[in-house]
Amino acid sequence: MTKIAITVSSLLLAGAVLAGCNTVRGVGADVERGGSAIQDAANDASN
């Protein structure tokens, strides 16, 4: 019984970690787009 509980818990944890990777990747893309927008605005203001 304990081995089954450990196996199920490990699989659930692995699924949560993999789902988190996609979330972090999405946040990174959003931050990159935000940085590009700020850089573009700064370049426009300096010209």
KAJO-V748704 format. One record per backbone hydrogen bond with DSSP energy under -1.0 kcal/mol. CO is the residue of the C=O (numbers start at 1). NH is the residue of the N-H. If there is no record, write none. Layout:
co | nh
CO | NH
CO | NH
This chain:
co | nh
1 | 5
2 | 6
3 | 7
4 | 8
5 | 9
6 | 10
7 | 11
8 | 12
9 | 13
10 | 14
11 | 15
12 | 16
13 | 17
14 | 18
15 | 19
16 | 20
17 | 21
18 | 22
19 | 23
20 | 24
21 | 25
22 | 26
23 | 27
24 | 28
25 | 29
26 | 30
27 | 31
28 | 32
29 | 33
30 | 34
31 | 35
32 | 36
33 | 37
34 | 38
35 | 39
36 | 40
37 | 41
38 | 42
39 | 43
40 | 44
41 | 45
42 | 46
